[in-house]
Amino acid sequence: MNHFHATKTFSTSLRPAGSHGGLDFAGLCDEPALEGFEPLAELTESLEQSELGDRPSWDRARRVLMFAARVVKRFNWPARNQELILTAFEEMGWPDRIDDPLPVTEGISQKDRLHDTIKCLNRKRLIKSIRFTGDGTGQGVCWRRSDEAGR
């Protein structure tokens, strides 16, 4: 049996690093700038990722996180840091781990900020089929299927 791998092209319009300005809360709904993050222009879809429901999906326009055709989390108001992480996962094709995509903010510990954002991602999930964790270094975010679904 022959397996063909399709190539998908993703287009992004991320702003250059540093273009997000200072602490301007008026722009929270604007397209986020991911410092230090360079999205891939082309991703080869692996057999593992092509299985239906194998990876979550983040619909940034509707602000809905889905997994296995079910809504995991819906954002009713802006949650910039959580949305930056979900956008980074989506643009990279949902690898098991990504580097911290949150921009550096003076006076705030990056590790603490990432830790708090991960806690928020796991709060108020409508179904508990996936879970976000840190990578143990304070510099990355992981996702995995969760056995919490039965609890």
Secondary structure as GFF3:
##gff-version 3
##sequence-region A 1 151
A	DSSP	beta_strand	7	9	.	.	.	ID=ss1
A	DSSP	three_ten_helix	25	27	.	.	.	ID=ss2
A	DSSP	beta_strand	42	44	.	.	.	ID=ss3
A	DSSP	alpha_helix	47	50	.	.	.	ID=ss4
A	DSSP	beta_strand	57	59	.	.	.	ID=ss5
A	DSSP	beta_strand	64	67	.	.	.	ID=ss6
A	DSSP	beta_strand	70	74	.	.	.	ID=ss7
A	DSSP	alpha_helix	80	91	.	.	.	ID=ss8
A	DSSP	beta_strand	97	99	.	.	.	ID=ss9
A	DSSP	alpha_helix	110	122	.	.	.	ID=ss10
A	DSSP	beta_strand	130	134	.	.	.	ID=ss11
A	DSSP	beta_strand	140	145	.	.	.	ID=ss12
A	DSSP	three_ten_helix	147	150	.	.	.	ID=ss13
###
